[in-house]
Amino acid sequence: MAKSTKASSPARTSAKPRKAAVAKKNGNGKVAQMAPPRERVAELAHQFWIERGYQHGFDAEDWFRAEQELRQKAS
């Protein structure tokens, strides 16, 4: 078998770490709410689907309800 003649690519440097999320004030001087983590919203929306008996067609409603509940718990 023939060996590959490609030169190995230079080692990649790791990406810069992300800064922690900081609550920012909007134009009115109030602190804007952060969106809940997508994973938590998905878990809660899935729980709503199970509680409804696996009934399809309500995914958007479940998602918005999950976001709303998580935001209320955070405040």
Biopython code that builds the backbone (N, CA, C, O; Angstrom):
import numpy as np
from Bio.PDB.StructureBuilder import StructureBuilder

atoms = [
    (1, "MET", "N", (0.829, -1.189, 0.000)),
    (1, "MET", "CA", (0.000, 0.000, 0.000)),
    (1, "MET", "C", (0.865, 1.240, 0.000)),
    (1, "MET", "O", (1.949, 1.261, 0.582)),
    (2, "ALA", "N", (0.377, 2.263, -0.654)),
    (2, "ALA", "CA", (1.131, 3.506, -0.736)),
    (2, "ALA", "C", (0.866, 4.345, 0.497)),
    (2, "ALA", "O", (-0.256, 4.399, 0.999)),
    (3, "LYS", "N", (1.888, 4.985, 0.968)),
    (3, "LYS", "CA", (1.741, 5.868, 2.119)),
    (3, "LYS", "C", (1.274, 7.236, 1.661)),
    (3, "LYS", "O", (1.583, 7.673, 0.552)),
    (4, "SER", "N", (0.544, 7.891, 2.505)),
    (4, "SER", "CA", (0.077, 9.226, 2.203)),
    (4, "SER", "C", (1.249, 10.184, 2.216)),
    (4, "SER", "O", (2.107, 10.117, 3.097)),
    (5, "THR", "N", (1.285, 11.081, 1.230)),
    (5, "THR", "CA", (2.377, 12.042, 1.158)),
    (5, "THR", "C", (1.966, 13.404, 1.698)),
    (5, "THR", "O", (2.716, 14.375, 1.590)),
    (6, "LYS", "N", (0.775, 13.471, 2.278)),
    (6, "LYS", "CA", (0.323, 14.735, 2.847)),
    (6, "LYS", "C", (1.184, 15.126, 4.039)),
    (6, "LYS", "O", (1.527, 14.297, 4.881)),
    (7, "ALA", "N", (1.516, 16.380, 4.087)),
    (7, "ALA", "CA", (2.246, 16.879, 5.257)),
    (7, "ALA", "C", (1.245, 17.050, 6.382)),
    (7, "ALA", "O", (0.108, 17.461, 6.154)),
    (8, "SER", "N", (1.659, 16.743, 7.565)),
    (8, "SER", "CA", (0.738, 16.902, 8.690)),
    (8, "SER", "C", (0.477, 18.380, 8.924)),
    (8, "SER", "O", (1.368, 19.217, 8.779)),
    (9, "SER", "N", (-0.749, 18.681, 9.285)),
    (9, "SER", "CA", (-1.120, 20.074, 9.518)),
    (9, "SER", "C", (-0.550, 20.534, 10.849)),
    (9, "SER", "O", (-0.360, 19.737, 11.767)),
    (10, "PRO", "N", (-0.278, 21.831, 10.943)),
    (10, "PRO", "CA", (0.259, 22.338, 12.214)),
    (10, "PRO", "C", (-0.750, 22.153, 13.330)),
    (10, "PRO", "O", (-1.957, 22.132, 13.090)),
    (11, "ALA", "N", (-0.264, 22.021, 14.525)),
    (11, "ALA", "CA", (-1.134, 21.817, 15.685)),
    (11, "ALA", "C", (-2.023, 23.041, 15.876)),
    (11, "ALA", "O", (-1.570, 24.182, 15.781)),
    (12, "ARG", "N", (-3.293, 22.778, 16.145)),
    (12, "ARG", "CA", (-4.229, 23.870, 16.378)),
    (12, "ARG", "C", (-4.110, 24.344, 17.806)),
    (12, "ARG", "O", (-3.874, 23.568, 18.732)),
    (13, "THR", "N", (-4.280, 25.633, 17.955)),
    (13, "THR", "CA", (-4.320, 26.158, 19.318)),
    (13, "THR", "C", (-5.750, 26.079, 19.801)),
    (13, "THR", "O", (-6.682, 26.181, 19.003)),
    (14, "SER", "N", (-5.930, 25.905, 21.059)),
    (14, "SER", "CA", (-7.286, 25.793, 21.594)),
    (14, "SER", "C", (-7.978, 27.140, 21.534)),
    (14, "SER", "O", (-7.338, 28.190, 21.581)),
    (15, "ALA", "N", (-9.294, 27.091, 21.430)),
    (15, "ALA", "CA", (-10.087, 28.316, 21.375)),
    (15, "ALA", "C", (-10.023, 29.035, 22.707)),
    (15, "ALA", "O", (-9.797, 28.429, 23.754)),
    (16, "LYS", "N", (-10.225, 30.336, 22.644)),
    (16, "LYS", "CA", (-10.232, 31.120, 23.876)),
    (16, "LYS", "C", (-11.427, 30.715, 24.712)),
    (16, "LYS", "O", (-12.502, 30.470, 24.164)),
    (17, "PRO", "N", (-11.272, 30.636, 26.017)),
    (17, "PRO", "CA", (-12.427, 30.302, 26.867)),
    (17, "PRO", "C", (-13.449, 31.418, 26.821)),
    (17, "PRO", "O", (-13.105, 32.596, 26.720)),
    (18, "ARG", "N", (-14.707, 31.029, 26.898)),
    (18, "ARG", "CA", (-15.773, 32.019, 26.890)),
    (18, "ARG", "C", (-15.862, 32.713, 28.235)),
    (18, "ARG", "O", (-15.581, 32.129, 29.281)),
    (19, "LYS", "N", (-16.255, 33.959, 28.180)),
    (19, "LYS", "CA", (-16.470, 34.706, 29.418)),
    (19, "LYS", "C", (-17.805, 34.293, 30.019)),
    (19, "LYS", "O", (-18.714, 33.878, 29.301)),
    (20, "ALA", "N", (-17.917, 34.405, 31.298)),
    (20, "ALA", "CA", (-19.162, 34.087, 31.987)),
    (20, "ALA", "C", (-20.239, 35.071, 31.559)),
    (20, "ALA", "O", (-19.963, 36.241, 31.295)),
    (21, "ALA", "N", (-21.468, 34.579, 31.495)),
    (21, "ALA", "CA", (-22.590, 35.437, 31.123)),
    (21, "ALA", "C", (-22.811, 36.485, 32.203)),
    (21, "ALA", "O", (-22.801, 36.181, 33.396)),
    (22, "VAL", "N", (-23.006, 37.700, 31.771)),
    (22, "VAL", "CA", (-23.223, 38.799, 32.697)),
    (22, "VAL", "C", (-24.546, 39.451, 32.336)),
    (22, "VAL", "O", (-24.814, 39.719, 31.165)),
    (23, "ALA", "N", (-25.363, 39.705, 33.329)),
    (23, "ALA", "CA", (-26.634, 40.381, 33.085)),
    (23, "ALA", "C", (-26.344, 41.807, 32.649)),
    (23, "ALA", "O", (-25.549, 42.509, 33.273)),
    (24, "LYS", "N", (-26.999, 42.229, 31.567)),
    (24, "LYS", "CA", (-26.782, 43.564, 31.040)),
    (24, "LYS", "C", (-28.030, 44.401, 31.246)),
    (24, "LYS", "O", (-29.152, 43.895, 31.234)),
    (25, "LYS", "N", (-27.811, 45.683, 31.434)),
    (25, "LYS", "CA", (-28.940, 46.593, 31.591)),
    (25, "LYS", "C", (-29.418, 47.017, 30.214)),
    (25, "LYS", "O", (-28.618, 47.281, 29.317)),
    (26, "ASN", "N", (-30.743, 47.079, 30.060)),
    (26, "ASN", "CA", (-31.287, 47.569, 28.803)),
    (26, "ASN", "C", (-31.360, 49.087, 28.859)),
    (26, "ASN", "O", (-30.877, 49.687, 29.820)),
    (27, "GLY", "N", (-31.944, 49.714, 27.867)),
    (27, "GLY", "CA", (-32.001, 51.172, 27.790)),
    (27, "GLY", "C", (-32.750, 51.822, 28.939)),
    (27, "GLY", "O", (-32.545, 53.005, 29.214)),
    (28, "ASN", "N", (-33.614, 51.078, 29.617)),
    (28, "ASN", "CA", (-34.400, 51.635, 30.718)),
    (28, "ASN", "C", (-33.699, 51.518, 32.060)),
    (28, "ASN", "O", (-34.247, 51.932, 33.082)),
    (29, "GLY", "N", (-32.508, 50.965, 32.073)),
    (29, "GLY", "CA", (-31.780, 50.796, 33.318)),
    (29, "GLY", "C", (-32.138, 49.519, 34.056)),
    (29, "GLY", "O", (-31.613, 49.258, 35.138)),
    (30, "LYS", "N", (-33.037, 48.713, 33.475)),
    (30, "LYS", "CA", (-33.423, 47.447, 34.100)),
    (30, "LYS", "C", (-32.516, 46.337, 33.577)),
    (30, "LYS", "O", (-32.024, 46.398, 32.451)),
    (31, "VAL", "N", (-32.307, 45.343, 34.396)),
    (31, "VAL", "CA", (-31.480, 44.210, 33.993)),
    (31, "VAL", "C", (-32.316, 43.283, 33.121)),
    (31, "VAL", "O", (-33.392, 42.840, 33.525)),
    (32, "ALA", "N", (-31.818, 42.996, 31.932)),
    (32, "ALA", "CA", (-32.513, 42.094, 31.013)),
    (32, "ALA", "C", (-32.348, 40.655, 31.491)),
    (32, "ALA", "O", (-31.288, 40.270, 31.984)),
    (33, "GLN", "N", (-33.402, 39.874, 31.341)),
    (33, "GLN", "CA", (-33.337, 38.475, 31.759)),
    (33, "GLN", "C", (-32.542, 37.658, 30.751)),
    (33, "GLN", "O", (-32.653, 37.861, 29.542)),
    (34, "MET", "N", (-31.749, 36.741, 31.259)),
    (34, "MET", "CA", (-30.992, 35.823, 30.414)),
    (34, "MET", "C", (-31.906, 34.673, 30.031)),
    (34, "MET", "O", (-32.767, 34.267, 30.812)),
    (35, "ALA", "N", (-31.719, 34.155, 28.841)),
    (35, "ALA", "CA", (-32.494, 32.991, 28.412)),
    (35, "ALA", "C", (-32.004, 31.771, 29.186)),
    (35, "ALA", "O", (-30.803, 31.628, 29.412)),
    (36, "PRO", "N", (-32.911, 30.897, 29.592)),
    (36, "PRO", "CA", (-32.485, 29.690, 30.293)),
    (36, "PRO", "C", (-31.687, 28.791, 29.355)),
    (36, "PRO", "O", (-31.857, 28.873, 28.139)),
    (37, "PRO", "N", (-30.831, 27.944, 29.889)),
    (37, "PRO", "CA", (-30.031, 27.049, 29.042)),
    (37, "PRO", "C", (-30.928, 26.162, 28.171)),
    (37, "PRO", "O", (-31.938, 25.633, 28.636)),
    (38, "ARG", "N", (-30.548, 26.013, 26.924)),
    (38, "ARG", "CA", (-31.324, 25.236, 25.958)),
    (38, "ARG", "C", (-31.567, 23.803, 26.436)),
    (38, "ARG", "O", (-32.646, 23.250, 26.221)),
    (39, "GLU", "N", (-30.573, 23.211, 27.079)),
    (39, "GLU", "CA", (-30.706, 21.826, 27.549)),
    (39, "GLU", "C", (-31.808, 21.700, 28.592)),
    (39, "GLU", "O", (-32.581, 20.742, 28.573)),
    (40, "ARG", "N", (-31.880, 22.681, 29.513)),
    (40, "ARG", "CA", (-32.915, 22.651, 30.556)),
    (40, "ARG", "C", (-34.297, 22.842, 29.953)),
    (40, "ARG", "O", (-35.251, 22.179, 30.361)),
    (41, "VAL", "N", (-34.411, 23.755, 28.973)),
    (41, "VAL", "CA", (-35.695, 23.981, 28.313)),
    (41, "VAL", "C", (-36.140, 22.699, 27.617)),
    (41, "VAL", "O", (-37.303, 22.306, 27.709)),
    (42, "ALA", "N", (-35.215, 22.055, 26.927)),
    (42, "ALA", "CA", (-35.543, 20.819, 26.207)),
    (42, "ALA", "C", (-35.993, 19.721, 27.174)),
    (42, "ALA", "O", (-36.949, 18.999, 26.894)),
    (43, "GLU", "N", (-35.309, 19.598, 28.300)),
    (43, "GLU", "CA", (-35.679, 18.578, 29.289)),
    (43, "GLU", "C", (-37.083, 18.826, 29.840)),
    (43, "GLU", "O", (-37.879, 17.897, 29.969)),
    (44, "LEU", "N", (-37.378, 20.081, 30.162)),
    (44, "LEU", "CA", (-38.681, 20.408, 30.728)),
    (44, "LEU", "C", (-39.783, 20.254, 29.676)),
    (44, "LEU", "O", (-40.857, 19.738, 29.984)),
    (45, "ALA", "N", (-39.531, 20.692, 28.449)),
    (45, "ALA", "CA", (-40.514, 20.533, 27.375)),
    (45, "ALA", "C", (-40.787, 19.053, 27.122)),
    (45, "ALA", "O", (-41.927, 18.666, 26.866)),
    (46, "HIS", "N", (-39.762, 18.240, 27.191)),
    (46, "HIS", "CA", (-39.930, 16.788, 27.019)),
    (46, "HIS", "C", (-40.783, 16.216, 28.147)),
    (46, "HIS", "O", (-41.613, 15.334, 27.925)),
    (47, "GLN", "N", (-40.573, 16.721, 29.347)),
    (47, "GLN", "CA", (-41.381, 16.277, 30.491)),
    (47, "GLN", "C", (-42.849, 16.627, 30.284)),
    (47, "GLN", "O", (-43.726, 15.823, 30.602)),
    (48, "PHE", "N", (-43.127, 17.812, 29.758)),
    (48, "PHE", "CA", (-44.509, 18.200, 29.471)),
    (48, "PHE", "C", (-45.134, 17.254, 28.450)),
    (48, "PHE", "O", (-46.297, 16.873, 28.576)),
    (49, "TRP", "N", (-44.358, 16.882, 27.450)),
    (49, "TRP", "CA", (-44.834, 15.954, 26.406)),
    (49, "TRP", "C", (-45.198, 14.597, 27.021)),
    (49, "TRP", "O", (-46.221, 14.005, 26.678)),
    (50, "ILE", "N", (-44.356, 14.121, 27.923)),
    (50, "ILE", "CA", (-44.617, 12.841, 28.599)),
    (50, "ILE", "C", (-45.885, 12.951, 29.444)),
    (50, "ILE", "O", (-46.738, 12.065, 29.415)),
    (51, "GLU", "N", (-46.002, 14.047, 30.197)),
    (51, "GLU", "CA", (-47.171, 14.239, 31.067)),
    (51, "GLU", "C", (-48.473, 14.317, 30.268)),
    (51, "GLU", "O", (-49.533, 13.958, 30.781)),
    (52, "ARG", "N", (-48.404, 14.783, 29.020)),
    (52, "ARG", "CA", (-49.576, 14.881, 28.167)),
    (52, "ARG", "C", (-49.894, 13.545, 27.500)),
    (52, "ARG", "O", (-50.847, 13.452, 26.726)),
    (53, "GLY", "N", (-49.113, 12.523, 27.790)),
    (53, "GLY", "CA", (-49.366, 11.207, 27.214)),
    (53, "GLY", "C", (-48.762, 11.038, 25.831)),
    (53, "GLY", "O", (-49.314, 10.318, 24.999)),
    (54, "TYR", "N", (-47.630, 11.694, 25.572)),
    (54, "TYR", "CA", (-46.901, 11.579, 24.313)),
    (54, "TYR", "C", (-47.721, 12.068, 23.117)),
    (54, "TYR", "O", (-47.545, 11.588, 21.997)),
    (55, "GLN", "N", (-48.603, 13.013, 23.362)),
    (55, "GLN", "CA", (-49.448, 13.556, 22.305)),
    (55, "GLN", "C", (-48.640, 14.555, 21.475)),
    (55, "GLN", "O", (-48.075, 15.508, 22.012)),
    (56, "HIS", "N", (-48.593, 14.327, 20.169)),
    (56, "HIS", "CA", (-47.812, 15.182, 19.272)),
    (56, "HIS", "C", (-48.589, 16.435, 18.890)),
    (56, "HIS", "O", (-49.805, 16.509, 19.063)),
    (57, "GLY", "N", (-47.855, 17.423, 18.365)),
    (57, "GLY", "CA", (-48.472, 18.638, 17.851)),
    (57, "GLY", "C", (-48.429, 19.824, 18.789)),
    (57, "GLY", "O", (-48.952, 20.888, 18.458)),
    (58, "PHE", "N", (-47.822, 19.669, 19.946)),
    (58, "PHE", "CA", (-47.779, 20.751, 20.927)),
    (58, "PHE", "C", (-46.347, 21.124, 21.298)),
    (58, "PHE", "O", (-46.106, 21.687, 22.367)),
    (59, "ASP", "N", (-45.398, 20.813, 20.418)),
    (59, "ASP", "CA", (-43.988, 21.033, 20.750)),
    (59, "ASP", "C", (-43.660, 22.507, 20.993)),
    (59, "ASP", "O", (-42.915, 22.828, 21.919)),
    (60, "ALA", "N", (-44.209, 23.406, 20.173)),
    (60, "ALA", "CA", (-43.924, 24.836, 20.366)),
    (60, "ALA", "C", (-44.504, 25.327, 21.696)),
    (60, "ALA", "O", (-43.858, 26.077, 22.428)),
    (61, "GLU", "N", (-45.719, 24.898, 21.991)),
    (61, "GLU", "CA", (-46.345, 25.304, 23.256)),
    (61, "GLU", "C", (-45.543, 24.779, 24.445)),
    (61, "GLU", "O", (-45.338, 25.495, 25.425)),
    (62, "ASP", "N", (-45.092, 23.531, 24.356)),
    (62, "ASP", "CA", (-44.283, 22.956, 25.429)),
    (62, "ASP", "C", (-42.986, 23.734, 25.612)),
    (62, "ASP", "O", (-42.564, 24.001, 26.737)),
    (63, "TRP", "N", (-42.361, 24.095, 24.496)),
    (63, "TRP", "CA", (-41.085, 24.816, 24.545)),
    (63, "TRP", "C", (-41.274, 26.184, 25.201)),
    (63, "TRP", "O", (-40.507, 26.558, 26.088)),
    (64, "PHE", "N", (-42.293, 26.932, 24.769)),
    (64, "PHE", "CA", (-42.528, 28.265, 25.338)),
    (64, "PHE", "C", (-42.918, 28.177, 26.811)),
    (64, "PHE", "O", (-42.500, 29.008, 27.618)),
    (65, "ARG", "N", (-43.711, 27.179, 27.156)),
    (65, "ARG", "CA", (-44.099, 26.994, 28.553)),
    (65, "ARG", "C", (-42.866, 26.682, 29.407)),
    (65, "ARG", "O", (-42.727, 27.203, 30.514)),
    (66, "ALA", "N", (-41.979, 25.838, 28.896)),
    (66, "ALA", "CA", (-40.758, 25.485, 29.620)),
    (66, "ALA", "C", (-39.883, 26.719, 29.816)),
    (66, "ALA", "O", (-39.366, 26.947, 30.910)),
    (67, "GLU", "N", (-39.714, 27.518, 28.757)),
    (67, "GLU", "CA", (-38.924, 28.746, 28.888)),
    (67, "GLU", "C", (-39.527, 29.669, 29.937)),
    (67, "GLU", "O", (-38.810, 30.223, 30.771)),
    (68, "GLN", "N", (-40.835, 29.833, 29.893)),
    (68, "GLN", "CA", (-41.508, 30.728, 30.829)),
    (68, "GLN", "C", (-41.334, 30.254, 32.269)),
    (68, "GLN", "O", (-41.030, 31.053, 33.154)),
    (69, "GLU", "N", (-41.525, 28.966, 32.502)),
    (69, "GLU", "CA", (-41.388, 28.443, 33.866)),
    (69, "GLU", "C", (-39.961, 28.583, 34.385)),
    (69, "GLU", "O", (-39.754, 28.922, 35.550)),
    (70, "LEU", "N", (-38.976, 28.325, 33.528)),
    (70, "LEU", "CA", (-37.589, 28.436, 33.959)),
    (70, "LEU", "C", (-37.206, 29.895, 34.241)),
    (70, "LEU", "O", (-36.435, 30.170, 35.160)),
    (71, "ARG", "N", (-37.740, 30.810, 33.459)),
    (71, "ARG", "CA", (-37.485, 32.239, 33.714)),
    (71, "ARG", "C", (-38.117, 32.674, 35.029)),
    (71, "ARG", "O", (-37.523, 33.448, 35.779)),
    (72, "GLN", "N", (-39.319, 32.179, 35.313)),
    (72, "GLN", "CA", (-39.979, 32.538, 36.578)),
    (72, "GLN", "C", (-39.206, 31.996, 37.758)),
    (72, "GLN", "O", (-39.079, 32.670, 38.781)),
    (73, "LYS", "N", (-38.686, 30.787, 37.631)),
    (73, "LYS", "CA", (-37.901, 30.199, 38.730)),
    (73, "LYS", "C", (-36.608, 30.979, 38.953)),
    (73, "LYS", "O", (-36.139, 31.095, 40.086)),
    (74, "ALA", "N", (-36.032, 31.512, 37.877)),
    (74, "ALA", "CA", (-34.754, 32.232, 37.967)),
    (74, "ALA", "C", (-34.908, 33.606, 38.603)),
    (74, "ALA", "O", (-33.955, 34.142, 39.169)),
    (75, "SER", "N", (-36.111, 34.179, 38.511)),
    (75, "SER", "CA", (-36.270, 35.557, 39.047)),
    (75, "SER", "C", (-36.737, 35.558, 40.473)),
    (75, "SER", "O", (-36.918, 36.624, 41.063)),
]
sb = StructureBuilder()
sb.init_structure("model")
sb.init_model(0)
sb.init_chain("A")
sb.init_seg("    ")
for serial, (resi, resn, name, xyz) in enumerate(atoms, 1):
    if name == "N":
        sb.init_residue(resn, " ", resi, " ")
    sb.init_atom(name, np.array(xyz, "f"), 0.0, 1.0, " ", f" {name:<3s}", serial, name[0])
structure = sb.get_structure()
